[in-house]
Amino acid sequence: FVLRWEIENVNSINPGIVESSVLKAGGFEWKASLRPSDQDNDRFDFVLRCEKNKWRGWRCKANVEFVIYNAGVGGKFSKNALVTFDVDNSCKDFIFSYWSTLKNPNCSCVINNKITMEFSIGIVSADVGFEIMPIDLSSFCSPIEQNNVALITGDKKLRVSKDYLAVHSPVFAAMFFGDFAENGKKEVEIKDVVYEEFLDLLQLIFQV
C-alpha cells in the first residue's frame, strides 16, 4: 500500500512538526510527518511512523520505499530500507533527511509551493503479542496491607508491594532488601524518571 502526502502552502508553514492524516492499513496505523532535524539546523526530516495499540506488544517488519518529487534532475529522490517497527521504542520511525531548509528559495522539493511525497510500504512480517490491560491506578493510592511501600516520583506517590516488585526486578530487590539506604523505609524517592514512563514499567510488572 502507499501513503501519499501533499503539503500545501509550504511558505506559510511555521517551524515545528507537520503531520499527515493517519492511514490504517495492514493492521497498523501509519503517519508521515515533516520536522526539523535533531542533528542539523540546516536540514529537515521526512518521517514515517508505525503505531499500534500501546497496550499490546507488537512488531512489524516492512520494506519501505520513500519518494519525494523535486524540480531537479530525475524529478525525484528516493530511499529504500527494510525497517522493523516495534512497540518498545527501539524503532518506530523511518527517517529521510533532506539537506535544505523550507525557506531556502533553492529547495528543489518545493514545487509551486507544495511538497509531494510517497511511502510505498510492503509488510514482510507482523507480530501482535500479548495484550497488556491498563492497570487500575486506584490500587496505588490506598495504603492496603499488600502495598507496604510508597514510591515518590516528583509530586506523585505510588503505593506498591515491595515484595512483588522484588520478585520481578533485581533492582527493586536490591533496593528494598539489600544493603541500601532504602531498606526498611516506608517511603522511597525514585529520582530521574518520567512519571508516565515509570507507570508503564509498573504496568508491565503487575501484569506478570
Rosetta constraint file for C-alpha pairs under 8 A:
AtomPair CA 1 CA 25 HARMONIC 7.49 0.50
AtomPair CA 1 CA 120 HARMONIC 5.96 0.50
AtomPair CA 1 CA 121 HARMONIC 5.53 0.50
AtomPair CA 1 CA 122 HARMONIC 6.67 0.50
AtomPair CA 2 CA 118 HARMONIC 6.60 0.50
AtomPair CA 2 CA 119 HARMONIC 5.57 0.50
AtomPair CA 2 CA 120 HARMONIC 4.43 0.50
AtomPair CA 2 CA 121 HARMONIC 6.03 0.50
AtomPair CA 3 CA 23 HARMONIC 6.98 0.50
AtomPair CA 3 CA 30 HARMONIC 7.98 0.50
AtomPair CA 3 CA 118 HARMONIC 5.63 0.50
AtomPair CA 3 CA 119 HARMONIC 5.07 0.50
AtomPair CA 3 CA 120 HARMONIC 6.49 0.50
AtomPair CA 3 CA 121 HARMONIC 7.82 0.50
AtomPair CA 4 CA 116 HARMONIC 7.53 0.50
AtomPair CA 4 CA 117 HARMONIC 5.86 0.50
AtomPair CA 4 CA 118 HARMONIC 4.32 0.50
AtomPair CA 4 CA 119 HARMONIC 6.38 0.50
AtomPair CA 5 CA 20 HARMONIC 6.69 0.50
AtomPair CA 5 CA 32 HARMONIC 7.62 0.50
AtomPair CA 5 CA 116 HARMONIC 5.92 0.50
AtomPair CA 5 CA 117 HARMONIC 5.46 0.50
AtomPair CA 5 CA 118 HARMONIC 6.27 0.50
AtomPair CA 6 CA 114 HARMONIC 6.83 0.50
AtomPair CA 6 CA 115 HARMONIC 5.64 0.50
AtomPair CA 6 CA 116 HARMONIC 4.48 0.50
AtomPair CA 6 CA 117 HARMONIC 6.50 0.50
AtomPair CA 7 CA 114 HARMONIC 5.53 0.50
AtomPair CA 7 CA 115 HARMONIC 5.08 0.50
AtomPair CA 7 CA 116 HARMONIC 6.47 0.50
AtomPair CA 8 CA 113 HARMONIC 6.55 0.50
AtomPair CA 8 CA 114 HARMONIC 4.72 0.50
AtomPair CA 8 CA 115 HARMONIC 6.81 0.50
AtomPair CA 9 CA 13 HARMONIC 7.02 0.50
AtomPair CA 9 CA 113 HARMONIC 5.40 0.50
AtomPair CA 9 CA 114 HARMONIC 6.00 0.50
AtomPair CA 10 CA 102 HARMONIC 7.32 0.50
AtomPair CA 10 CA 110 HARMONIC 7.43 0.50
AtomPair CA 10 CA 113 HARMONIC 5.33 0.50
AtomPair CA 10 CA 114 HARMONIC 5.72 0.50
AtomPair CA 10 CA 115 HARMONIC 7.24 0.50
AtomPair CA 11 CA 102 HARMONIC 7.41 0.50
AtomPair CA 11 CA 103 HARMONIC 6.89 0.50
AtomPair CA 11 CA 113 HARMONIC 6.51 0.50
AtomPair CA 15 CA 35 HARMONIC 7.98 0.50
AtomPair CA 15 CA 36 HARMONIC 7.43 0.50
AtomPair CA 16 CA 35 HARMONIC 5.78 0.50
AtomPair CA 16 CA 36 HARMONIC 6.41 0.50
AtomPair CA 17 CA 33 HARMONIC 6.67 0.50
AtomPair CA 17 CA 34 HARMONIC 5.66 0.50
AtomPair CA 17 CA 35 HARMONIC 4.44 0.50
AtomPair CA 17 CA 36 HARMONIC 7.17 0.50
AtomPair CA 18 CA 33 HARMONIC 5.45 0.50
AtomPair CA 18 CA 34 HARMONIC 5.12 0.50
AtomPair CA 18 CA 35 HARMONIC 6.45 0.50
AtomPair CA 19 CA 31 HARMONIC 7.10 0.50
AtomPair CA 19 CA 32 HARMONIC 5.86 0.50
AtomPair CA 19 CA 33 HARMONIC 4.20 0.50
AtomPair CA 19 CA 34 HARMONIC 6.42 0.50
AtomPair CA 20 CA 31 HARMONIC 5.90 0.50
AtomPair CA 20 CA 32 HARMONIC 5.27 0.50
AtomPair CA 20 CA 33 HARMONIC 6.02 0.50
AtomPair CA 21 CA 31 HARMONIC 6.38 0.50
AtomPair CA 21 CA 32 HARMONIC 7.74 0.50
AtomPair CA 22 CA 29 HARMONIC 6.29 0.50
AtomPair CA 22 CA 30 HARMONIC 5.64 0.50
AtomPair CA 22 CA 31 HARMONIC 4.99 0.50
AtomPair CA 23 CA 29 HARMONIC 5.73 0.50
AtomPair CA 23 CA 30 HARMONIC 5.05 0.50
AtomPair CA 23 CA 31 HARMONIC 6.38 0.50
AtomPair CA 24 CA 28 HARMONIC 5.83 0.50
AtomPair CA 24 CA 29 HARMONIC 4.60 0.50
AtomPair CA 24 CA 30 HARMONIC 6.27 0.50
AtomPair CA 25 CA 29 HARMONIC 6.46 0.50
AtomPair CA 25 CA 30 HARMONIC 7.47 0.50
AtomPair CA 26 CA 123 HARMONIC 7.43 0.50
AtomPair CA 28 CA 50 HARMONIC 6.69 0.50
AtomPair CA 28 CA 51 HARMONIC 5.99 0.50
AtomPair CA 28 CA 52 HARMONIC 5.53 0.50
AtomPair CA 29 CA 50 HARMONIC 5.77 0.50
AtomPair CA 29 CA 51 HARMONIC 5.05 0.50
AtomPair CA 29 CA 52 HARMONIC 6.23 0.50
AtomPair CA 30 CA 48 HARMONIC 7.01 0.50
AtomPair CA 30 CA 49 HARMONIC 5.69 0.50
AtomPair CA 30 CA 50 HARMONIC 4.80 0.50
AtomPair CA 30 CA 51 HARMONIC 6.39 0.50
AtomPair CA 31 CA 48 HARMONIC 5.85 0.50
AtomPair CA 31 CA 49 HARMONIC 5.31 0.50
AtomPair CA 31 CA 50 HARMONIC 6.76 0.50
AtomPair CA 32 CA 46 HARMONIC 7.20 0.50
AtomPair CA 32 CA 47 HARMONIC 5.50 0.50
AtomPair CA 32 CA 48 HARMONIC 4.56 0.50
AtomPair CA 32 CA 49 HARMONIC 6.27 0.50
AtomPair CA 33 CA 46 HARMONIC 5.89 0.50
AtomPair CA 33 CA 47 HARMONIC 5.12 0.50
AtomPair CA 33 CA 48 HARMONIC 6.59 0.50
AtomPair CA 34 CA 44 HARMONIC 7.19 0.50
AtomPair CA 34 CA 45 HARMONIC 5.83 0.50
AtomPair CA 34 CA 46 HARMONIC 4.85 0.50
AtomPair CA 34 CA 47 HARMONIC 6.33 0.50
AtomPair CA 35 CA 44 HARMONIC 5.82 0.50
AtomPair CA 35 CA 45 HARMONIC 5.45 0.50
AtomPair CA 35 CA 46 HARMONIC 6.77 0.50
AtomPair CA 35 CA 47 HARMONIC 7.80 0.50
AtomPair CA 36 CA 41 HARMONIC 7.18 0.50
AtomPair CA 36 CA 43 HARMONIC 6.78 0.50
AtomPair CA 36 CA 44 HARMONIC 4.42 0.50
AtomPair CA 36 CA 45 HARMONIC 6.08 0.50
AtomPair CA 37 CA 41 HARMONIC 6.45 0.50
AtomPair CA 37 CA 42 HARMONIC 7.99 0.50
AtomPair CA 37 CA 43 HARMONIC 5.86 0.50
AtomPair CA 37 CA 44 HARMONIC 4.57 0.50
AtomPair CA 37 CA 45 HARMONIC 5.45 0.50
AtomPair CA 37 CA 97 HARMONIC 7.37 0.50
AtomPair CA 40 CA 44 HARMONIC 7.93 0.50
AtomPair CA 42 CA 99 HARMONIC 6.49 0.50
AtomPair CA 42 CA 100 HARMONIC 5.65 0.50
AtomPair CA 42 CA 101 HARMONIC 5.84 0.50
AtomPair CA 43 CA 97 HARMONIC 6.80 0.50
AtomPair CA 43 CA 98 HARMONIC 5.49 0.50
AtomPair CA 43 CA 99 HARMONIC 4.48 0.50
AtomPair CA 43 CA 100 HARMONIC 4.63 0.50
AtomPair CA 43 CA 101 HARMONIC 5.43 0.50
AtomPair CA 44 CA 97 HARMONIC 5.84 0.50
AtomPair CA 44 CA 98 HARMONIC 5.45 0.50
AtomPair CA 44 CA 99 HARMONIC 6.86 0.50
AtomPair CA 44 CA 100 HARMONIC 6.85 0.50
AtomPair CA 44 CA 101 HARMONIC 6.53 0.50
AtomPair CA 45 CA 95 HARMONIC 6.32 0.50
AtomPair CA 45 CA 96 HARMONIC 5.54 0.50
AtomPair CA 45 CA 97 HARMONIC 4.37 0.50
AtomPair CA 45 CA 98 HARMONIC 5.98 0.50
AtomPair CA 46 CA 95 HARMONIC 5.75 0.50
AtomPair CA 46 CA 96 HARMONIC 5.09 0.50
AtomPair CA 46 CA 97 HARMONIC 6.32 0.50
AtomPair CA 46 CA 98 HARMONIC 7.60 0.50
AtomPair CA 47 CA 93 HARMONIC 6.30 0.50
AtomPair CA 47 CA 94 HARMONIC 5.54 0.50
AtomPair CA 47 CA 95 HARMONIC 4.57 0.50
AtomPair CA 47 CA 96 HARMONIC 6.41 0.50
AtomPair CA 48 CA 93 HARMONIC 5.48 0.50
AtomPair CA 48 CA 94 HARMONIC 4.96 0.50
AtomPair CA 48 CA 95 HARMONIC 6.54 0.50
AtomPair CA 48 CA 119 HARMONIC 7.78 0.50
AtomPair CA 49 CA 92 HARMONIC 5.66 0.50
AtomPair CA 49 CA 93 HARMONIC 4.65 0.50
AtomPair CA 49 CA 94 HARMONIC 6.54 0.50
AtomPair CA 50 CA 85 HARMONIC 6.46 0.50
AtomPair CA 50 CA 92 HARMONIC 5.83 0.50
AtomPair CA 50 CA 93 HARMONIC 6.82 0.50
AtomPair CA 51 CA 87 HARMONIC 7.63 0.50
AtomPair CA 51 CA 92 HARMONIC 7.43 0.50
AtomPair CA 52 CA 56 HARMONIC 7.56 0.50
AtomPair CA 52 CA 58 HARMONIC 7.26 0.50
AtomPair CA 52 CA 87 HARMONIC 7.51 0.50
AtomPair CA 54 CA 87 HARMONIC 7.11 0.50
AtomPair CA 55 CA 131 HARMONIC 6.08 0.50
AtomPair CA 55 CA 132 HARMONIC 4.77 0.50
AtomPair CA 55 CA 133 HARMONIC 6.24 0.50
AtomPair CA 55 CA 134 HARMONIC 7.04 0.50
AtomPair CA 56 CA 87 HARMONIC 7.91 0.50
AtomPair CA 56 CA 128 HARMONIC 7.13 0.50
AtomPair CA 56 CA 129 HARMONIC 6.39 0.50
AtomPair CA 56 CA 130 HARMONIC 5.88 0.50
AtomPair CA 56 CA 131 HARMONIC 4.36 0.50
AtomPair CA 56 CA 132 HARMONIC 5.47 0.50
AtomPair CA 57 CA 86 HARMONIC 7.97 0.50
AtomPair CA 57 CA 87 HARMONIC 6.05 0.50
AtomPair CA 57 CA 128 HARMONIC 5.98 0.50
AtomPair CA 57 CA 129 HARMONIC 4.65 0.50
AtomPair CA 57 CA 130 HARMONIC 5.63 0.50
AtomPair CA 57 CA 131 HARMONIC 6.50 0.50
AtomPair CA 57 CA 132 HARMONIC 7.68 0.50
AtomPair CA 58 CA 86 HARMONIC 5.78 0.50
AtomPair CA 58 CA 87 HARMONIC 5.63 0.50
AtomPair CA 58 CA 126 HARMONIC 7.56 0.50
AtomPair CA 58 CA 127 HARMONIC 5.37 0.50
AtomPair CA 58 CA 128 HARMONIC 4.33 0.50
AtomPair CA 58 CA 129 HARMONIC 5.45 0.50
AtomPair CA 59 CA 84 HARMONIC 6.95 0.50
AtomPair CA 59 CA 85 HARMONIC 5.73 0.50
AtomPair CA 59 CA 86 HARMONIC 4.23 0.50
AtomPair CA 59 CA 87 HARMONIC 6.54 0.50
AtomPair CA 59 CA 126 HARMONIC 5.77 0.50
AtomPair CA 59 CA 127 HARMONIC 5.06 0.50
AtomPair CA 59 CA 128 HARMONIC 6.55 0.50
AtomPair CA 60 CA 84 HARMONIC 5.66 0.50
AtomPair CA 60 CA 85 HARMONIC 5.10 0.50
AtomPair CA 60 CA 86 HARMONIC 6.21 0.50
AtomPair CA 60 CA 123 HARMONIC 7.14 0.50
AtomPair CA 60 CA 124 HARMONIC 7.77 0.50
AtomPair CA 60 CA 125 HARMONIC 6.01 0.50
AtomPair CA 60 CA 126 HARMONIC 4.42 0.50
AtomPair CA 60 CA 127 HARMONIC 6.34 0.50
AtomPair CA 61 CA 82 HARMONIC 7.12 0.50
AtomPair CA 61 CA 83 HARMONIC 5.67 0.50
AtomPair CA 61 CA 84 HARMONIC 4.23 0.50
AtomPair CA 61 CA 85 HARMONIC 6.15 0.50
AtomPair CA 61 CA 123 HARMONIC 6.04 0.50
AtomPair CA 61 CA 124 HARMONIC 5.50 0.50
AtomPair CA 61 CA 125 HARMONIC 5.29 0.50
AtomPair CA 61 CA 126 HARMONIC 6.25 0.50
AtomPair CA 62 CA 82 HARMONIC 5.76 0.50
AtomPair CA 62 CA 83 HARMONIC 5.47 0.50
AtomPair CA 62 CA 84 HARMONIC 6.43 0.50
AtomPair CA 62 CA 85 HARMONIC 7.92 0.50
AtomPair CA 62 CA 121 HARMONIC 6.42 0.50
AtomPair CA 62 CA 122 HARMONIC 5.37 0.50
AtomPair CA 62 CA 123 HARMONIC 4.18 0.50
AtomPair CA 62 CA 124 HARMONIC 5.10 0.50
AtomPair CA 62 CA 125 HARMONIC 7.03 0.50
AtomPair CA 63 CA 80 HARMONIC 7.33 0.50
AtomPair CA 63 CA 81 HARMONIC 5.89 0.50
AtomPair CA 63 CA 82 HARMONIC 4.49 0.50
AtomPair CA 63 CA 83 HARMONIC 6.32 0.50
AtomPair CA 63 CA 120 HARMONIC 7.99 0.50
AtomPair CA 63 CA 121 HARMONIC 5.80 0.50
AtomPair CA 63 CA 122 HARMONIC 5.06 0.50
AtomPair CA 63 CA 123 HARMONIC 6.35 0.50
AtomPair CA 63 CA 124 HARMONIC 6.91 0.50
AtomPair CA 64 CA 80 HARMONIC 5.72 0.50
AtomPair CA 64 CA 81 HARMONIC 5.43 0.50
AtomPair CA 64 CA 82 HARMONIC 6.22 0.50
AtomPair CA 64 CA 83 HARMONIC 7.03 0.50
AtomPair CA 64 CA 119 HARMONIC 6.55 0.50
AtomPair CA 64 CA 120 HARMONIC 5.70 0.50
AtomPair CA 64 CA 121 HARMONIC 4.78 0.50
AtomPair CA 64 CA 122 HARMONIC 6.56 0.50
AtomPair CA 65 CA 78 HARMONIC 6.96 0.50
AtomPair CA 65 CA 79 HARMONIC 5.73 0.50
AtomPair CA 65 CA 80 HARMONIC 4.45 0.50
AtomPair CA 65 CA 81 HARMONIC 6.65 0.50
AtomPair CA 65 CA 119 HARMONIC 5.70 0.50
AtomPair CA 65 CA 120 HARMONIC 5.04 0.50
AtomPair CA 65 CA 121 HARMONIC 6.62 0.50
AtomPair CA 66 CA 78 HARMONIC 5.30 0.50
AtomPair CA 66 CA 79 HARMONIC 5.14 0.50
AtomPair CA 66 CA 80 HARMONIC 6.36 0.50
AtomPair CA 66 CA 96 HARMONIC 7.93 0.50
AtomPair CA 66 CA 117 HARMONIC 7.39 0.50
AtomPair CA 66 CA 118 HARMONIC 5.84 0.50
AtomPair CA 66 CA 119 HARMONIC 4.65 0.50
AtomPair CA 66 CA 120 HARMONIC 6.45 0.50
AtomPair CA 67 CA 76 HARMONIC 6.50 0.50
AtomPair CA 67 CA 77 HARMONIC 5.65 0.50
AtomPair CA 67 CA 78 HARMONIC 4.38 0.50
AtomPair CA 67 CA 79 HARMONIC 6.74 0.50
AtomPair CA 67 CA 117 HARMONIC 5.57 0.50
AtomPair CA 67 CA 118 HARMONIC 5.22 0.50
AtomPair CA 67 CA 119 HARMONIC 6.54 0.50
AtomPair CA 68 CA 76 HARMONIC 5.46 0.50
AtomPair CA 68 CA 77 HARMONIC 5.33 0.50
AtomPair CA 68 CA 78 HARMONIC 6.44 0.50
AtomPair CA 68 CA 109 HARMONIC 6.98 0.50
AtomPair CA 68 CA 115 HARMONIC 7.75 0.50
AtomPair CA 68 CA 116 HARMONIC 6.04 0.50
AtomPair CA 68 CA 117 HARMONIC 4.29 0.50
AtomPair CA 68 CA 118 HARMONIC 6.50 0.50
AtomPair CA 69 CA 75 HARMONIC 5.76 0.50
AtomPair CA 69 CA 76 HARMONIC 4.14 0.50
AtomPair CA 69 CA 77 HARMONIC 6.44 0.50
AtomPair CA 69 CA 109 HARMONIC 6.00 0.50
AtomPair CA 69 CA 115 HARMONIC 7.39 0.50
AtomPair CA 69 CA 116 HARMONIC 5.86 0.50
AtomPair CA 69 CA 117 HARMONIC 6.25 0.50
AtomPair CA 70 CA 75 HARMONIC 5.08 0.50
AtomPair CA 70 CA 76 HARMONIC 5.05 0.50
AtomPair CA 70 CA 77 HARMONIC 7.24 0.50
AtomPair CA 70 CA 108 HARMONIC 5.14 0.50
AtomPair CA 70 CA 109 HARMONIC 4.09 0.50
AtomPair CA 70 CA 110 HARMONIC 6.74 0.50
AtomPair CA 70 CA 111 HARMONIC 6.79 0.50
AtomPair CA 71 CA 75 HARMONIC 5.62 0.50
AtomPair CA 71 CA 76 HARMONIC 7.63 0.50
AtomPair CA 71 CA 108 HARMONIC 5.14 0.50
AtomPair CA 71 CA 109 HARMONIC 6.41 0.50
AtomPair CA 71 CA 110 HARMONIC 7.76 0.50
AtomPair CA 71 CA 111 HARMONIC 6.69 0.50
AtomPair CA 72 CA 76 HARMONIC 7.34 0.50
AtomPair CA 72 CA 108 HARMONIC 6.12 0.50
AtomPair CA 79 CA 96 HARMONIC 7.51 0.50
AtomPair CA 83 CA 94 HARMONIC 7.12 0.50
AtomPair CA 84 CA 91 HARMONIC 6.71 0.50
AtomPair CA 84 CA 92 HARMONIC 7.85 0.50
AtomPair CA 85 CA 90 HARMONIC 7.96 0.50
AtomPair CA 85 CA 91 HARMONIC 5.15 0.50
AtomPair CA 85 CA 92 HARMONIC 4.78 0.50
AtomPair CA 85 CA 93 HARMONIC 6.98 0.50
AtomPair CA 86 CA 90 HARMONIC 6.89 0.50
AtomPair CA 86 CA 91 HARMONIC 5.88 0.50
AtomPair CA 86 CA 92 HARMONIC 5.92 0.50
AtomPair CA 87 CA 91 HARMONIC 7.88 0.50
AtomPair CA 87 CA 92 HARMONIC 7.28 0.50
AtomPair CA 100 CA 104 HARMONIC 6.79 0.50
AtomPair CA 100 CA 107 HARMONIC 6.18 0.50
AtomPair CA 101 CA 107 HARMONIC 6.92 0.50
AtomPair CA 102 CA 107 HARMONIC 6.58 0.50
AtomPair CA 102 CA 110 HARMONIC 7.76 0.50
AtomPair CA 103 CA 107 HARMONIC 7.69 0.50
AtomPair CA 109 CA 115 HARMONIC 6.01 0.50
AtomPair CA 109 CA 116 HARMONIC 7.81 0.50
AtomPair CA 110 CA 114 HARMONIC 5.31 0.50
AtomPair CA 110 CA 115 HARMONIC 5.08 0.50
AtomPair CA 111 CA 115 HARMONIC 6.40 0.50
AtomPair CA 132 CA 203 HARMONIC 7.73 0.50
AtomPair CA 132 CA 204 HARMONIC 7.35 0.50
AtomPair CA 132 CA 207 HARMONIC 6.89 0.50
AtomPair CA 133 CA 207 HARMONIC 7.71 0.50
AtomPair CA 134 CA 203 HARMONIC 6.89 0.50
AtomPair CA 135 CA 203 HARMONIC 6.04 0.50
AtomPair CA 135 CA 206 HARMONIC 7.87 0.50
AtomPair CA 136 CA 140 HARMONIC 7.93 0.50
AtomPair CA 137 CA 141 HARMONIC 7.01 0.50
AtomPair CA 138 CA 142 HARMONIC 7.11 0.50
AtomPair CA 139 CA 159 HARMONIC 7.68 0.50
AtomPair CA 140 CA 147 HARMONIC 7.65 0.50
AtomPair CA 140 CA 158 HARMONIC 4.99 0.50
AtomPair CA 140 CA 159 HARMONIC 4.54 0.50
AtomPair CA 140 CA 160 HARMONIC 6.11 0.50
AtomPair CA 141 CA 157 HARMONIC 7.56 0.50
AtomPair CA 141 CA 158 HARMONIC 6.22 0.50
AtomPair CA 141 CA 159 HARMONIC 5.99 0.50
AtomPair CA 142 CA 147 HARMONIC 7.91 0.50
AtomPair CA 142 CA 159 HARMONIC 6.87 0.50
AtomPair CA 143 CA 147 HARMONIC 5.91 0.50
AtomPair CA 143 CA 148 HARMONIC 7.18 0.50
AtomPair CA 143 CA 159 HARMONIC 6.58 0.50
AtomPair CA 144 CA 148 HARMONIC 7.52 0.50
AtomPair CA 146 CA 160 HARMONIC 7.38 0.50
AtomPair CA 146 CA 161 HARMONIC 5.54 0.50
AtomPair CA 147 CA 159 HARMONIC 5.45 0.50
AtomPair CA 147 CA 160 HARMONIC 4.34 0.50
AtomPair CA 147 CA 161 HARMONIC 4.30 0.50
AtomPair CA 147 CA 162 HARMONIC 7.36 0.50
AtomPair CA 148 CA 159 HARMONIC 7.01 0.50
AtomPair CA 148 CA 160 HARMONIC 6.28 0.50
AtomPair CA 148 CA 161 HARMONIC 5.40 0.50
AtomPair CA 148 CA 162 HARMONIC 6.49 0.50
AtomPair CA 148 CA 186 HARMONIC 7.03 0.50
AtomPair CA 149 CA 159 HARMONIC 5.70 0.50
AtomPair CA 149 CA 160 HARMONIC 5.70 0.50
AtomPair CA 149 CA 161 HARMONIC 6.35 0.50
AtomPair CA 149 CA 162 HARMONIC 6.19 0.50
AtomPair CA 149 CA 185 HARMONIC 7.39 0.50
AtomPair CA 149 CA 186 HARMONIC 4.91 0.50
AtomPair CA 149 CA 187 HARMONIC 5.73 0.50
AtomPair CA 149 CA 188 HARMONIC 7.39 0.50
AtomPair CA 150 CA 157 HARMONIC 6.21 0.50
AtomPair CA 150 CA 158 HARMONIC 5.36 0.50
AtomPair CA 150 CA 159 HARMONIC 4.23 0.50
AtomPair CA 150 CA 160 HARMONIC 6.21 0.50
AtomPair CA 150 CA 186 HARMONIC 6.20 0.50
AtomPair CA 150 CA 187 HARMONIC 4.60 0.50
AtomPair CA 150 CA 188 HARMONIC 6.18 0.50
AtomPair CA 151 CA 157 HARMONIC 5.70 0.50
AtomPair CA 151 CA 158 HARMONIC 5.05 0.50
AtomPair CA 151 CA 159 HARMONIC 6.18 0.50
AtomPair CA 151 CA 160 HARMONIC 7.33 0.50
AtomPair CA 151 CA 187 HARMONIC 5.94 0.50
AtomPair CA 151 CA 188 HARMONIC 5.00 0.50
AtomPair CA 151 CA 189 HARMONIC 5.79 0.50
AtomPair CA 151 CA 190 HARMONIC 6.43 0.50
AtomPair CA 152 CA 156 HARMONIC 5.72 0.50
AtomPair CA 152 CA 157 HARMONIC 4.53 0.50
AtomPair CA 152 CA 158 HARMONIC 6.32 0.50
AtomPair CA 152 CA 187 HARMONIC 7.05 0.50
AtomPair CA 152 CA 188 HARMONIC 6.03 0.50
AtomPair CA 152 CA 189 HARMONIC 4.57 0.50
AtomPair CA 152 CA 190 HARMONIC 5.78 0.50
AtomPair CA 153 CA 157 HARMONIC 6.45 0.50
AtomPair CA 153 CA 189 HARMONIC 6.22 0.50
AtomPair CA 153 CA 190 HARMONIC 5.38 0.50
AtomPair CA 153 CA 191 HARMONIC 6.56 0.50
AtomPair CA 153 CA 193 HARMONIC 7.25 0.50
AtomPair CA 153 CA 194 HARMONIC 7.92 0.50
AtomPair CA 153 CA 195 HARMONIC 6.32 0.50
AtomPair CA 154 CA 191 HARMONIC 7.86 0.50
AtomPair CA 154 CA 195 HARMONIC 7.75 0.50
AtomPair CA 156 CA 195 HARMONIC 7.87 0.50
AtomPair CA 160 CA 165 HARMONIC 7.93 0.50
AtomPair CA 161 CA 165 HARMONIC 6.34 0.50
AtomPair CA 162 CA 166 HARMONIC 5.94 0.50
AtomPair CA 162 CA 172 HARMONIC 7.44 0.50
AtomPair CA 162 CA 173 HARMONIC 7.97 0.50
AtomPair CA 162 CA 176 HARMONIC 6.73 0.50
AtomPair CA 163 CA 167 HARMONIC 6.39 0.50
AtomPair CA 163 CA 173 HARMONIC 7.88 0.50
AtomPair CA 164 CA 168 HARMONIC 6.69 0.50
AtomPair CA 165 CA 169 HARMONIC 5.89 0.50
AtomPair CA 165 CA 172 HARMONIC 6.04 0.50
AtomPair CA 165 CA 173 HARMONIC 7.13 0.50
AtomPair CA 165 CA 205 HARMONIC 7.33 0.50
AtomPair CA 166 CA 170 HARMONIC 6.24 0.50
AtomPair CA 166 CA 171 HARMONIC 7.47 0.50
AtomPair CA 166 CA 172 HARMONIC 4.93 0.50
AtomPair CA 166 CA 173 HARMONIC 3.90 0.50
AtomPair CA 166 CA 174 HARMONIC 7.67 0.50
AtomPair CA 166 CA 176 HARMONIC 7.33 0.50
AtomPair CA 167 CA 173 HARMONIC 6.88 0.50
AtomPair CA 168 CA 205 HARMONIC 6.75 0.50
AtomPair CA 169 CA 173 HARMONIC 6.18 0.50
AtomPair CA 170 CA 174 HARMONIC 6.07 0.50
AtomPair CA 171 CA 175 HARMONIC 6.19 0.50
AtomPair CA 172 CA 176 HARMONIC 5.97 0.50
AtomPair CA 173 CA 177 HARMONIC 5.67 0.50
AtomPair CA 173 CA 178 HARMONIC 6.88 0.50
AtomPair CA 174 CA 178 HARMONIC 4.35 0.50
AtomPair CA 174 CA 179 HARMONIC 7.28 0.50
AtomPair CA 174 CA 180 HARMONIC 7.32 0.50
AtomPair CA 175 CA 179 HARMONIC 7.67 0.50
AtomPair CA 175 CA 180 HARMONIC 5.91 0.50
AtomPair CA 175 CA 181 HARMONIC 7.85 0.50
AtomPair CA 175 CA 182 HARMONIC 5.88 0.50
AtomPair CA 175 CA 183 HARMONIC 6.27 0.50
AtomPair CA 176 CA 180 HARMONIC 7.50 0.50
AtomPair CA 176 CA 182 HARMONIC 5.97 0.50
AtomPair CA 176 CA 183 HARMONIC 4.54 0.50
AtomPair CA 176 CA 184 HARMONIC 6.85 0.50
AtomPair CA 177 CA 183 HARMONIC 5.55 0.50
AtomPair CA 177 CA 184 HARMONIC 7.84 0.50
AtomPair CA 178 CA 183 HARMONIC 6.61 0.50
AtomPair CA 179 CA 183 HARMONIC 7.02 0.50
AtomPair CA 181 CA 185 HARMONIC 8.00 0.50
AtomPair CA 182 CA 188 HARMONIC 6.27 0.50
AtomPair CA 193 CA 197 HARMONIC 7.35 0.50
AtomPair CA 193 CA 198 HARMONIC 6.61 0.50
AtomPair CA 194 CA 198 HARMONIC 6.09 0.50
AtomPair CA 195 CA 199 HARMONIC 6.26 0.50
AtomPair CA 196 CA 200 HARMONIC 6.40 0.50
AtomPair CA 197 CA 201 HARMONIC 6.43 0.50
AtomPair CA 198 CA 202 HARMONIC 6.38 0.50
AtomPair CA 199 CA 203 HARMONIC 5.94 0.50
AtomPair CA 200 CA 204 HARMONIC 6.42 0.50
AtomPair CA 201 CA 205 HARMONIC 6.38 0.50
AtomPair CA 202 CA 206 HARMONIC 5.93 0.50
AtomPair CA 203 CA 207 HARMONIC 6.30 0.50
AtomPair CA 204 CA 208 HARMONIC 6.80 0.50
